[in-house]
Amino acid sequence: MSKTVATQRRVGLVGLAVTLGLASTALGAPVHAEGGGRTAGPDSWFVSDAGDLGAALFGSVDDPDFISRTTDFGLFTLTSAADPDDDNYVAVVLQTAWFTDILTSGTDPEDNLGFGAASIGVAGETVNTFIVPGCPDLDSTFALPFTDPFAELFTDLIQLGLV
């Protein structure tokens, strides 16, 4: 393959990545310091990854009891979520440019947070998943054999906007 063709392909891939990034920003809900709920459904246009895009465009099972609050602190974003209908499922997601840490208690079979198995959780357990996108050797997961005893209080705090 010639050097010119390889360069054109790289430029095309970079252009595609930028276009997809701008499209997700344009379709995404604005991030406010006070946070806001995150849902993925036919009426939702918060798009941050391919899973949410598919759910927003093609619809998904509606989970009216799922609540979340996302707060952007600049260097990191904190998402608190709860689903009292799913055996008091609660989750906290800390995202930075360098890593993502997902702490779940209980299980949310609908995967409303959109991180796959890491955000679905495990029934009857509290699971912490640490993901480093650039270095998968640093990824780790550990579980405790019980759910969060304060899940109901955490859910109330999310609803009040305090977490």
N, CA, C and O of each residue as an XYZ file, in Angstrom:
652
protein
N       0.856     -1.182      0.000
C       0.000      0.000      0.000
C       0.895      1.236      0.000
O       1.870      1.303      0.748
N       0.567      2.193     -0.825
C       1.402      3.385     -0.930
C       1.222      4.277      0.292
O       0.236      4.198      1.025
N       2.217      5.120      0.470
C       2.201      6.028      1.617
C       1.024      6.997      1.542
O       0.452      7.348      2.574
N       0.655      7.433      0.344
C      -0.460      8.366      0.154
C      -1.787      7.724      0.539
O      -2.612      8.361      1.194
N      -2.003      6.473      0.142
C      -3.251      5.778      0.474
C      -3.357      5.569      1.980
O      -4.426      5.752      2.563
N      -2.248      5.186      2.609
C      -2.250      4.979      4.067
C      -2.565      6.280      4.788
O      -3.318      6.283      5.762
N      -1.991      7.396      4.313
C      -2.254      8.698      4.930
C      -3.714      9.092      4.751
O      -4.334      9.597      5.687
N      -4.276      8.868      3.555
C      -5.677      9.196      3.312
C      -6.597      8.379      4.212
O      -7.601      8.895      4.703
N      -6.265      7.119      4.430
C      -7.101      6.283      5.310
C      -7.047      6.785      6.745
O      -8.068      6.833      7.430
N      -5.848      7.161      7.201
C      -5.733      7.678      8.564
C      -6.530      8.964      8.726
O      -7.237      9.146      9.716
N      -6.409      9.856      7.744
C      -7.160     11.120      7.797
C      -8.658     10.831      7.790
O      -9.415     11.475      8.517
N      -9.095      9.867      6.974
C     -10.510      9.499      6.928
C     -10.998      8.958      8.256
O     -12.105      9.286      8.681
N     -10.184      8.122      8.936
C     -10.570      7.567     10.241
C     -10.641      8.655     11.299
O     -11.544      8.657     12.136
N      -9.680      9.592     11.263
C      -9.707     10.703     12.218
C     -10.952     11.552     11.978
O     -11.616     11.962     12.930
N     -11.271     11.818     10.707
C     -12.476     12.590     10.381
C     -13.743     11.909     10.864
O     -14.654     12.563     11.371
N     -13.799     10.583     10.703
C     -14.956      9.817     11.164
C     -15.072      9.901     12.680
O     -16.167     10.090     13.209
N     -13.939      9.761     13.389
C     -13.954      9.833     14.850
C     -14.428     11.205     15.325
O     -15.225     11.301     16.258
N     -13.935     12.266     14.680
C     -14.353     13.623     15.052
C     -15.839     13.814     14.770
O     -16.552     14.392     15.591
N     -16.312     13.341     13.632
C     -17.729     13.466     13.278
C     -18.605     12.752     14.288
O     -19.617     13.296     14.729
N     -18.222     11.526     14.662
C     -19.005     10.783     15.647
C     -18.987     11.488     16.998
O     -20.004     11.527     17.691
N     -17.834     12.047     17.377
C     -17.750     12.780     18.637
C     -18.637     14.001     18.640
O     -19.320     14.273     19.628
N     -18.637     14.756     17.520
C     -19.494     15.938     17.427
C     -20.962     15.558     17.394
O     -21.800     16.252     17.970
N     -21.281     14.447     16.714
C     -22.680     14.016     16.665
C     -23.169     13.648     18.046
O     -24.295     13.983     18.414
N     -22.329     12.952     18.830
C     -22.776     12.570     20.172
C     -22.914     13.792     21.057
O     -23.786     13.830     21.925
N     -22.060     14.802     20.850
C     -22.190     16.036     21.618
C     -23.464     16.775     21.228
O     -24.173     17.297     22.088
N     -23.751     16.818     19.936
C     -24.944     17.528     19.464
C     -26.220     16.852     19.935
O     -27.200     17.519     20.266
N     -26.204     15.518     19.964
C     -27.403     14.795     20.370
C     -27.503     14.638     21.876
O     -28.581     14.337     22.389
N     -26.423     14.831     22.588
C     -26.384     14.594     24.024
C     -27.064     15.695     24.806
O     -27.172     16.835     24.356
N     -27.521     15.322     25.992
C     -28.112     16.302     26.891
C     -26.996     17.147     27.481
O     -25.899     16.636     27.707
N     -27.244     18.420     27.735
C     -26.185     19.260     28.295
C     -25.840     18.813     29.713
O     -26.697     18.333     30.455
N     -24.573     18.978     30.070
C     -24.125     18.626     31.410
C     -24.175     19.894     32.237
O     -23.609     20.915     31.845
N     -24.840     19.840     33.365
C     -24.966     20.982     34.251
C     -24.285     20.660     35.570
O     -24.228     19.498     35.972
N     -23.772     21.671     36.241
C     -23.098     21.454     37.510
C     -24.025     20.805     38.529
O     -23.585     20.031     39.378
N     -25.297     21.124     38.437
C     -26.233     20.539     39.399
C     -26.652     19.127     38.999
O     -27.401     18.477     39.729
N     -26.189     18.656     37.873
C     -26.482     17.277     37.449
C     -27.803     17.188     36.725
O     -28.482     18.188     36.492
N     -28.148     15.970     36.377
C     -29.404     15.730     35.699
C     -29.583     14.250     35.496
O     -28.610     13.500     35.572
N     -30.778     13.811     35.244
C     -31.038     12.392     35.064
C     -30.496     11.875     33.754
O     -30.297     12.641     32.811
N     -30.257     10.581     33.690
C     -29.806      9.960     32.450
C     -30.695      8.772     32.177
O     -30.796      7.851     32.987
N     -31.335      8.803     31.037
C     -32.136      7.666     30.629
C     -31.829      7.377     29.180
O     -31.363      8.252     28.450
N     -32.084      6.179     28.768
C     -31.927      5.833     27.360
C     -33.222      5.204     26.903
O     -33.539      4.076     27.281
N     -33.944      5.901     26.121
C     -35.226      5.400     25.639
C     -35.643      6.188     24.425
O     -34.904      7.060     23.967
N     -36.815      5.898     23.892
C     -37.244      6.571     22.682
C     -37.370      8.076     22.839
O     -37.196      8.808     21.864
N     -37.668      8.561     24.047
C     -37.830      9.992     24.259
C     -36.550     10.653     24.753
O     -36.545     11.854     25.022
N     -35.464      9.893     24.879
C     -34.224     10.415     25.414
C     -33.220     10.652     24.309
O     -33.079      9.838     23.396
N     -32.522     11.772     24.397
C     -31.477     12.041     23.422
C     -30.151     12.258     24.109
O     -29.301     12.977     23.583
N     -29.945     11.653     25.281
C     -28.627     11.675     25.912
C     -27.846     10.543     25.284
O     -28.149      9.372     25.513
N     -26.864     10.874     24.511
C     -26.097      9.866     23.791
C     -24.640     10.019     24.164
O     -24.037     11.054     23.879
N     -24.053      8.998     24.803
C     -22.642      9.079     25.130
C     -21.871      7.903     24.582
O     -20.641      7.944     24.570
N     -22.528      6.869     24.134
C     -21.835      5.741     23.532
C     -22.771      5.034     22.564
O     -23.949      5.374     22.456
N     -22.232      4.058     21.871
C     -23.021      3.383     20.841
C     -24.255      2.711     21.416
O     -25.289      2.666     20.750
N     -24.177      2.182     22.643
C     -25.331      1.536     23.256
C     -26.470      2.507     23.472
O     -27.630      2.193     23.207
N     -26.128      3.705     23.962
C     -27.153      4.707     24.176
C     -27.719      5.191     22.849
O     -28.917      5.452     22.746
N     -26.862      5.315     21.823
C     -27.334      5.765     20.525
C     -28.370      4.791     19.971
O     -29.408      5.207     19.456
N     -28.085      3.495     20.078
C     -29.034      2.485     19.610
C     -30.335      2.551     20.387
O     -31.415      2.427     19.808
N     -30.238      2.745     21.698
C     -31.442      2.820     22.513
C     -32.241      4.072     22.178
O     -33.470      4.031     22.118
N     -31.537      5.194     21.958
C     -32.241      6.439     21.649
C     -32.917      6.386     20.289
O     -34.024      6.898     20.124
N     -32.255      5.766     19.308
C     -32.818      5.724     17.967
C     -33.881      4.646     17.789
O     -34.867      4.850     17.081
N     -33.682      3.510     18.427
C     -34.572      2.377     18.183
C     -35.467      2.043     19.362
O     -36.284      1.128     19.268
N     -35.335      2.763     20.475
C     -36.181      2.518     21.635
C     -35.653      1.387     22.480
O     -34.892      0.549     21.998
N     -36.049      1.354     23.736
C     -35.642      0.297     24.651
C     -36.758      0.079     25.652
O     -37.746      0.813     25.688
N     -36.580     -0.932     26.450
C     -37.559     -1.190     27.493
C     -37.518     -0.018     28.459
O     -36.460      0.309     28.997
N     -38.627      0.598     28.675
C     -38.691      1.758     29.547
C     -38.611      1.309     30.994
O     -39.307      0.375     31.391
N     -37.781      1.955     31.780
C     -37.614      1.631     33.192
C     -37.911      2.893     33.985
O     -36.988      3.626     34.340
N     -39.184      3.161     34.269
C     -39.570      4.430     34.886
C     -39.025      4.636     36.297
O     -38.950      5.773     36.761
N     -38.645      3.567     36.985
C     -38.158      3.719     38.357
C     -36.664      3.996     38.427
O     -36.160      4.331     39.499
N     -35.939      3.867     37.316
C     -34.498      4.123     37.308
C     -34.259      5.620     37.419
O     -34.823      6.400     36.651
N     -33.419      6.026     38.376
C     -33.092      7.441     38.542
C     -31.572      7.589     38.547
O     -30.847      6.698     38.988
N     -31.117      8.711     38.056
C     -29.685      8.970     38.102
C     -29.431     10.461     38.127
O     -30.288     11.275     37.782
N     -28.241     10.784     38.543
C     -27.821     12.184     38.613
C     -26.351     12.213     38.226
O     -25.533     11.511     38.820
N     -26.019     13.027     37.231
C     -24.644     13.151     36.769
C     -24.149     14.559     37.048
O     -24.809     15.538     36.702
N     -22.987     14.655     37.673
C     -22.387     15.938     37.990
C     -20.995     15.982     37.384
O     -20.188     15.076     37.593
N     -20.722     17.032     36.637
C     -19.417     17.213     36.010
C     -18.600     18.164     36.883
O     -18.968     19.323     37.074
N     -17.480     17.651     37.411
C     -16.610     18.461     38.257
C     -15.391     18.969     37.501
O     -14.432     19.424     38.126
N     -15.402     18.903     36.189
C     -14.272     19.350     35.387
C     -13.314     18.211     35.084
O     -13.333     17.670     33.979
N     -12.483     17.839     36.036
C     -11.518     16.755     35.834
C     -12.156     15.374     35.910
O     -11.607     14.399     35.398
N     -13.315     15.298     36.549
C     -14.007     14.011     36.635
C     -15.512     14.222     36.651
O     -16.010     15.306     36.952
N     -16.218     13.150     36.317
C     -17.676     13.160     36.313
C     -18.152     12.086     37.275
O     -17.624     10.974     37.284
N     -19.139     12.413     38.074
C     -19.697     11.476     39.043
C     -21.163     11.226     38.705
O     -21.961     12.160     38.627
N     -21.507      9.954     38.505
C     -22.892      9.577     38.243
C     -23.374      8.699     39.382
O     -22.759      7.676     39.685
N     -24.463      9.088     40.010
C     -25.108      8.283     41.048
C     -26.410      7.769     40.465
O     -27.157      8.526     39.845
N     -26.685      6.487     40.658
C     -27.887      5.899     40.067
C     -28.543      4.930     41.034
O     -27.889      4.354     41.904
N     -29.850      4.762     40.866
C     -30.596      3.828     41.698
C     -31.825      3.332     40.937
O     -32.381      4.027     40.087
N     -32.221      2.124     41.268
C     -33.445      1.553     40.719
C     -34.116      0.770     41.841
O     -33.848     -0.419     42.015
N     -34.989      1.429     42.603
C     -35.605      0.762     43.748
C     -36.423     -0.462     43.363
O     -36.596     -1.375     44.170
N     -36.930     -0.484     42.125
C     -37.722     -1.620     41.664
C     -36.889     -2.884     41.452
O     -37.409     -3.995     41.549
N     -35.601     -2.713     41.164
C     -34.710     -3.852     40.936
C     -33.955     -4.176     42.215
O     -32.732     -4.048     42.262
N     -34.673     -4.595     43.255
C     -34.073     -4.973     44.544
C     -33.097     -3.932     45.071
O     -32.005     -4.273     45.524
N     -33.490     -2.667     45.012
C     -32.682     -1.555     45.519
C     -31.301     -1.482     44.895
O     -30.307     -1.303     45.599
N     -31.233     -1.620     43.580
C     -29.974     -1.460     42.856
C     -29.481     -0.038     43.035
O     -30.248      0.910     42.873
N     -28.207      0.121     43.366
C     -27.573      1.433     43.426
C     -26.207      1.340     42.758
O     -25.588      0.276     42.739
N     -25.742      2.461     42.212
C     -24.444      2.483     41.551
C     -23.845      3.875     41.625
O     -24.556      4.879     41.677
N     -22.521      3.911     41.630
C     -21.771      5.152     41.550
C     -20.709      4.943     40.487
O     -19.972      3.958     40.522
N     -20.631      5.874     39.535
C     -19.634      5.794     38.465
C     -18.776      7.049     38.527
O     -19.285      8.166     38.434
N     -17.466      6.855     38.685
C     -16.497      7.944     38.678
C     -15.706      7.825     37.386
O     -15.011      6.833     37.166
N     -15.812      8.849     36.522
C     -15.124      8.818     35.228
C     -14.140      9.964     35.133
O     -14.466     11.109     35.444
N     -12.920      9.641     34.695
C     -11.910     10.643     34.390
C     -11.390     10.351     32.986
O     -11.841      9.409     32.335
N     -10.457     11.148     32.532
C      -9.842     10.892     31.229
C      -8.953      9.652     31.283
O      -8.628      9.077     30.244
N      -8.560      9.237     32.485
C      -7.601      8.148     32.639
C      -8.226      6.823     33.061
O      -7.677      5.766     32.750
N      -9.353      6.850     33.757
C      -9.961      5.608     34.231
C     -11.448      5.801     34.486
O     -11.949      6.925     34.530
N     -12.147      4.672     34.652
C     -13.556      4.655     35.056
C     -13.674      3.668     36.204
O     -13.177      2.545     36.117
N     -14.326      4.081     37.274
C     -14.561      3.199     38.418
C     -16.070      3.065     38.594
O     -16.775      4.065     38.729
N     -16.565      1.825     38.591
C     -17.997      1.558     38.683
C     -18.249      0.718     39.931
O     -17.747     -0.400     40.045
N     -19.023      1.258     40.858
C     -19.386      0.550     42.083
C     -20.883      0.269     42.037
O     -21.687      1.199     41.970
N     -21.260     -1.002     42.071
C     -22.678     -1.375     42.020
C     -23.053     -2.213     43.224
O     -22.215     -2.898     43.811
N     -24.305     -2.148     43.576
C     -24.861     -3.005     44.615
C     -26.196     -3.517     44.092
O     -27.098     -2.737     43.787
N     -26.310     -4.828     43.992
C     -27.507     -5.413     43.411
C     -27.361     -5.505     41.908
O     -26.257     -5.392     41.376
N     -28.482     -5.713     41.218
C     -28.426     -5.887     39.770
C     -29.489     -5.052     39.068
O     -30.612     -4.902     39.550
N     -29.101     -4.512     37.916
C     -29.998     -3.748     37.056
C     -29.986     -4.427     35.695
O     -29.158     -4.084     34.850
N     -30.883     -5.384     35.459
C     -30.839     -6.164     34.225
C     -30.999     -5.331     32.949
O     -30.609     -5.780     31.871
N     -31.564     -4.129     33.056
C     -31.755     -3.299     31.869
C     -30.477     -2.583     31.447
O     -30.427     -2.016     30.356
N     -29.445     -2.596     32.286
C     -28.183     -1.897     32.029
C     -28.431     -0.443     31.646
O     -27.982      0.014     30.595
N     -29.144      0.276     32.497
C     -29.472      1.672     32.233
C     -28.255      2.587     32.185
O     -28.306      3.633     31.537
N     -27.159      2.223     32.855
C     -25.960      3.056     32.823
C     -25.160      2.865     31.543
O     -24.389      3.747     31.165
N     -25.328      1.734     30.870
C     -24.705      1.533     29.572
C     -23.266      1.065     29.572
O     -22.588      1.205     28.554
N     -22.769      0.513     30.668
C     -21.396      0.015     30.708
C     -21.321     -1.506     30.594
O     -20.268     -2.096     30.834
N     -22.420     -2.134     30.234
C     -22.416     -3.595     30.086
C     -22.378     -4.299     31.427
O     -22.971     -3.831     32.399
N     -21.680     -5.427     31.480
C     -21.645     -6.261     32.684
C     -21.180     -5.497     33.916
O     -21.638     -5.775     35.024
N     -20.280     -4.543     33.737
C     -19.762     -3.784     34.881
C     -20.848     -2.961     35.562
O     -20.816     -2.809     36.783
N     -21.806     -2.426     34.815
C     -22.849     -1.604     35.434
C     -24.140     -2.375     35.701
O     -25.028     -1.865     36.384
N     -24.256     -3.577     35.181
C     -25.438     -4.393     35.485
C     -25.379     -4.863     36.929
O     -26.407     -4.920     37.604
N     -24.192     -5.201     37.406
C     -24.034     -5.655     38.779
C     -24.333     -7.132     38.926
O     -24.597     -7.833     37.950
N     -24.287     -7.593     40.179
C     -24.530     -8.996     40.503
C     -25.531     -9.041     41.646
O     -25.373     -8.339     42.645
N     -26.565     -9.870     41.499
C     -27.589     -9.981     42.544
C     -26.955    -10.422     43.860
O     -26.186    -11.382     43.899
N     -27.282     -9.715     44.928
C     -26.814    -10.083     46.255
C     -25.370     -9.715     46.545
O     -24.828    -10.144     47.564
N     -24.725     -8.933     45.683
C     -23.323     -8.568     45.897
C     -23.093     -7.085     45.628
O     -23.853     -6.430     44.913
N     -22.025     -6.584     46.225
C     -21.521     -5.253     45.940
C     -20.246     -5.447     45.138
O     -19.324     -6.122     45.595
N     -20.182     -4.862     43.944
C     -19.057     -5.104     43.037
C     -18.420     -3.775     42.652
O     -19.115     -2.821     42.300
N     -17.083     -3.721     42.723
C     -16.336     -2.552     42.266
C     -15.510     -2.965     41.053
O     -14.747     -3.929     41.113
N     -15.665     -2.232     39.949
C     -14.929     -2.510     38.713
C     -14.128     -1.278     38.337
O     -14.680     -0.190     38.179
N     -12.822     -1.456     38.194
C     -11.899     -0.384     37.843
C     -11.407     -0.649     36.429
O     -10.848     -1.712     36.160
N     -11.610      0.320     35.505
C     -11.266      0.136     34.098
C     -10.318      1.248     33.661
O     -10.601      2.433     33.840
N      -9.182      0.840     33.080
C      -8.224      1.781     32.518
C      -8.174      1.517     31.018
O      -7.561      0.541     30.586
N      -8.819      2.383     30.207
C      -8.921      2.106     28.779
C      -7.587      1.904     28.069
O      -7.492      1.047     27.191
N      -6.571      2.655     28.416
C      -5.294      2.555     27.732
C      -4.406      1.425     28.211
O      -3.404      1.111     27.569
N      -4.758      0.804     29.335
C      -3.906     -0.234     29.910
C      -4.769     -1.291     30.597
O      -4.970     -1.230     31.810
N      -5.278     -2.252     29.839
C      -6.179     -3.255     30.413
C      -5.545     -4.122     31.505
O      -6.259     -4.790     32.252
N      -4.204     -4.118     31.605
C      -3.548     -4.881     32.672
C      -3.870     -4.301     34.047
O      -3.748     -4.999     35.054
N      -4.276     -3.046     34.101
C      -4.621     -2.406     35.372
C      -6.092     -2.581     35.744
O      -6.487     -2.236     36.858
N      -6.904     -3.108     34.837
C      -8.321     -3.338     35.122
C      -8.447     -4.325     36.280
O      -7.675     -5.278     36.389
N      -9.424     -4.082     37.135
C      -9.635     -5.011     38.249
C     -11.095     -4.985     38.686
O     -11.823     -4.023     38.445
N     -11.493     -6.064     39.331
C     -12.841     -6.188     39.876
C     -12.756     -6.940     41.193
O     -12.026     -7.925     41.308
N     -13.500     -6.475     42.183
C     -13.639     -7.252     43.406
C     -15.078     -7.156     43.882
O     -15.779     -6.183     43.602
N     -15.504     -8.175     44.602
C     -16.901     -8.245     45.044
C     -16.975     -8.547     46.536
O     -16.128     -9.242     47.097
N     -18.006     -8.006     47.152
C     -18.333     -8.311     48.546
C     -19.636     -9.092     48.542
O     -20.537     -8.764     47.770
N     -19.765    -10.106     49.373
C     -20.940    -10.999     49.302
C     -22.218    -10.454     49.945
O     -22.999    -11.223     50.506
N     -22.437     -9.157     49.871
C     -23.668     -8.566     50.408
C     -23.971     -7.281     49.647
O     -23.084     -6.705     49.017
N     -25.213     -6.834     49.704
C     -25.598     -5.581     49.048
C     -25.471     -4.423     50.022
O     -25.301     -4.625     51.224
N     -25.554     -3.234     49.506
C     -25.425     -2.019     50.296
C     -26.585     -1.903     51.284
O     -27.740     -1.831     50.864
N     -26.300     -1.884     52.582
C     -27.398     -1.774     53.563
C     -28.046     -0.386     53.550
O     -29.132     -0.209     54.101
N     -27.393      0.594     52.929
C     -27.930      1.955     52.890
C     -28.489      2.316     51.517
O     -28.594      3.498     51.187
N     -28.844      1.325     50.719
C     -29.333      1.565     49.355
C     -30.579      2.453     49.341
O     -30.692      3.339     48.494
N     -31.498      2.231     50.249
C     -32.717      3.049     50.277
C     -32.398      4.509     50.608
O     -32.973      5.418     50.011
N     -31.493      4.734     51.546
C     -31.086      6.098     51.893
C     -30.383      6.753     50.707
O     -30.636      7.920     50.409
N     -29.503      6.017     50.028
C     -28.798      6.538     48.853
C     -29.798      6.933     47.760
O     -29.647      7.974     47.121
N     -30.811      6.102     47.552
C     -31.855      6.398     46.564
C     -32.582      7.688     46.924
O     -32.834      8.522     46.055
N     -32.918      7.855     48.189
C     -33.577      9.080     48.635
C     -32.687     10.309     48.408
O     -33.173     11.363     47.999
N     -31.382     10.168     48.675
C     -30.467     11.281     48.484
C     -30.336     11.679     47.011
O     -30.194     12.860     46.697
N     -30.384     10.703     46.118
C     -30.358     10.999     44.672
C     -31.614     11.778     44.302
O     -31.544     12.782     43.594
N     -32.765     11.309     44.784
C     -34.031     11.979     44.460
C     -34.062     13.414     44.980
O     -34.682     14.285     44.370
N     -33.398     13.658     46.099
C     -33.336     15.009     46.670
C     -32.260     15.876     46.000
O     -32.186     17.080     46.244
N     -31.431     15.254     45.154
C     -30.371     15.986     44.478
C     -29.146     16.216     45.331
O     -28.347     17.105     45.038
N     -28.984     15.432     46.379
C     -27.851     15.622     47.293
C     -26.659     14.731     46.979
O     -25.589     14.906     47.562
N     -26.823     13.798     46.085
C     -25.719     12.894     45.708
C     -25.616     12.875     44.205
O     -24.758     12.185     43.653
